[in-house]
Amino acid sequence: MIEQQGITQKKLTLKLAITPSALGNYVQNTRELDYDTLVKIAYYFQVSTDCLLGHNTSGQKLSYEKEILLRVFRSLTDAQKETYIEQGKIFMKQKNKINSISAAGR
């Protein structure tokens, strides 16, 4: 996530008020996050703590694309979320139409 966000570990340690060595240990999985740090990181990256732990609500790991979609969606206003959902429905209808045309041509 750090690289995906285009942030350095040093900058992240300053934002989270943790030591560089602590962050390094978390990144390398040589030390487990304490609850407060887990929450700070989730808040900073606008993801759930489940996402950071590699799980969604059903206990399955989310793909990178789904994590991005959730991050974008969570950052929107309520009005923007409604528009986002409506656009998604349009894409689904278009896909279904293309699939039905393809199936009819077989």
PyMOL commands that set and color helices and strands:
alter all, ss='L'
color gray80, all
select helices_A, chain A and resi 9-16+20-27+35-45+49-52+64-75+78-104
alter helices_A, ss='H'
color red, helices_A
deselect
rebuild
show_as cartoon
